[in-house]
Amino acid sequence: MRFFRSVTEPVFGWVRRRLPFSVVGMLDLSPMFVLLTLWFLRIFLVKSLMDLAFRLR
């Protein structure tokens, strides 16, 4: 558990500092923002890079 906390806390802390509304009362929404960002990047960025690779081929 300590390993996961030490790996994820820098990212979650950065999100909390940049988006103060990510903490609502006692509910921390920073993991949701990180997961949504990763999901978006996976879909958008990877698809764009694959399209570019096929065009260059």
C-alpha atoms as an extended CHARMM CRD file, in Angstrom:
* protein
*
        57  EXT
         1         1  MET       CA              0.0000000000        0.0000000000        0.0000000000  PROA      1               0.0000000000
         2         2  ARG       CA              2.8550000000        2.3810000000        0.7730000000  PROA      2               0.0000000000
         3         3  PHE       CA              4.3030000000        1.7750000000       -2.6910000000  PROA      3               0.0000000000
         4         4  PHE       CA              1.0680000000        2.7540000000       -4.4460000000  PROA      4               0.0000000000
         5         5  ARG       CA              0.6780000000        5.7860000000       -2.2120000000  PROA      5               0.0000000000
         6         6  SER       CA              4.2380000000        6.9560000000       -2.9080000000  PROA      6               0.0000000000
         7         7  VAL       CA              3.8030000000        6.4730000000       -6.6620000000  PROA      7               0.0000000000
         8         8  THR       CA              0.4070000000        8.1340000000       -7.0360000000  PROA      8               0.0000000000
         9         9  GLU       CA              0.6020000000       10.9140000000       -4.4520000000  PROA      9               0.0000000000
        10        10  PRO       CA              2.8290000000       13.2430000000       -6.5480000000  PROA      10              0.0000000000
        11        11  VAL       CA              0.3020000000       13.1140000000       -9.4090000000  PROA      11              0.0000000000
        12        12  PHE       CA             -2.7340000000       13.4750000000       -7.1730000000  PROA      12              0.0000000000
        13        13  GLY       CA             -1.0590000000       16.2970000000       -5.2300000000  PROA      13              0.0000000000
        14        14  TRP       CA             -0.3300000000       18.1390000000       -8.4700000000  PROA      14              0.0000000000
        15        15  VAL       CA             -3.9840000000       17.8040000000       -9.5180000000  PROA      15              0.0000000000
        16        16  ARG       CA             -5.1730000000       19.0350000000       -6.1000000000  PROA      16              0.0000000000
        17        17  ARG       CA             -2.9490000000       22.1250000000       -6.3540000000  PROA      17              0.0000000000
        18        18  ARG       CA             -4.0070000000       22.9290000000       -9.9330000000  PROA      18              0.0000000000
        19        19  LEU       CA             -7.7250000000       22.1740000000       -9.5090000000  PROA      19              0.0000000000
        20        20  PRO       CA             -8.8410000000       23.2910000000       -6.0530000000  PROA      20              0.0000000000
        21        21  PHE       CA            -12.3820000000       22.0840000000       -6.7710000000  PROA      21              0.0000000000
        22        22  SER       CA            -11.0630000000       18.4950000000       -6.9890000000  PROA      22              0.0000000000
        23        23  VAL       CA            -11.5940000000       18.1890000000       -3.2310000000  PROA      23              0.0000000000
        24        24  VAL       CA            -15.2540000000       18.5330000000       -2.2830000000  PROA      24              0.0000000000
        25        25  GLY       CA            -15.7340000000       18.3280000000        1.4650000000  PROA      25              0.0000000000
        26        26  MET       CA            -14.0710000000       15.0730000000        2.4550000000  PROA      26              0.0000000000
        27        27  LEU       CA            -14.3340000000       13.6100000000       -1.0590000000  PROA      27              0.0000000000
        28        28  ASP       CA            -11.1330000000       13.6860000000       -3.1230000000  PROA      28              0.0000000000
        29        29  LEU       CA            -11.8980000000       13.6660000000       -6.8520000000  PROA      29              0.0000000000
        30        30  SER       CA             -8.2800000000       13.9200000000       -8.0340000000  PROA      30              0.0000000000
        31        31  PRO       CA             -8.0390000000       10.1650000000       -8.8830000000  PROA      31              0.0000000000
        32        32  MET       CA            -11.0870000000       10.5640000000      -11.1340000000  PROA      32              0.0000000000
        33        33  PHE       CA             -9.4800000000       13.5300000000      -12.9430000000  PROA      33              0.0000000000
        34        34  VAL       CA             -6.2400000000       11.5740000000      -13.4050000000  PROA      34              0.0000000000
        35        35  LEU       CA             -8.0700000000        8.5080000000      -14.7540000000  PROA      35              0.0000000000
        36        36  LEU       CA            -10.1960000000       10.5980000000      -17.1230000000  PROA      36              0.0000000000
        37        37  THR       CA             -7.0670000000       12.3620000000      -18.3980000000  PROA      37              0.0000000000
        38        38  LEU       CA             -5.2850000000        9.0520000000      -18.9840000000  PROA      38              0.0000000000
        39        39  TRP       CA             -8.3540000000        7.6590000000      -20.7350000000  PROA      39              0.0000000000
        40        40  PHE       CA             -8.6030000000       10.7220000000      -22.9820000000  PROA      40              0.0000000000
        41        41  LEU       CA             -4.8980000000       10.6010000000      -23.8200000000  PROA      41              0.0000000000
        42        42  ARG       CA             -5.0820000000        6.9000000000      -24.5810000000  PROA      42              0.0000000000
        43        43  ILE       CA             -7.9880000000        7.3440000000      -26.9620000000  PROA      43              0.0000000000
        44        44  PHE       CA             -7.0320000000       10.6420000000      -28.5930000000  PROA      44              0.0000000000
        45        45  LEU       CA             -3.2410000000       10.6340000000      -28.5530000000  PROA      45              0.0000000000
        46        46  VAL       CA             -2.6620000000        6.9870000000      -29.4090000000  PROA      46              0.0000000000
        47        47  LYS       CA             -5.2170000000        7.0790000000      -32.2270000000  PROA      47              0.0000000000
        48        48  SER       CA             -3.6550000000       10.2600000000      -33.6320000000  PROA      48              0.0000000000
        49        49  LEU       CA             -0.1620000000        8.7700000000      -33.5080000000  PROA      49              0.0000000000
        50        50  MET       CA             -1.3350000000        5.5670000000      -35.1770000000  PROA      50              0.0000000000
        51        51  ASP       CA             -3.0390000000        7.5490000000      -37.9360000000  PROA      51              0.0000000000
        52        52  LEU       CA              0.1560000000        9.5380000000      -38.4580000000  PROA      52              0.0000000000
        53        53  ALA       CA              2.2300000000        6.3560000000      -38.6030000000  PROA      53              0.0000000000
        54        54  PHE       CA             -0.0720000000        4.8380000000      -41.2300000000  PROA      54              0.0000000000
        55        55  ARG       CA              0.1120000000        8.0140000000      -43.3270000000  PROA      55              0.0000000000
        56        56  LEU       CA              3.9130000000        8.0360000000      -43.1660000000  PROA      56              0.0000000000
        57        57  ARG       CA              4.0770000000        4.4160000000      -44.2020000000  PROA      57              0.0000000000
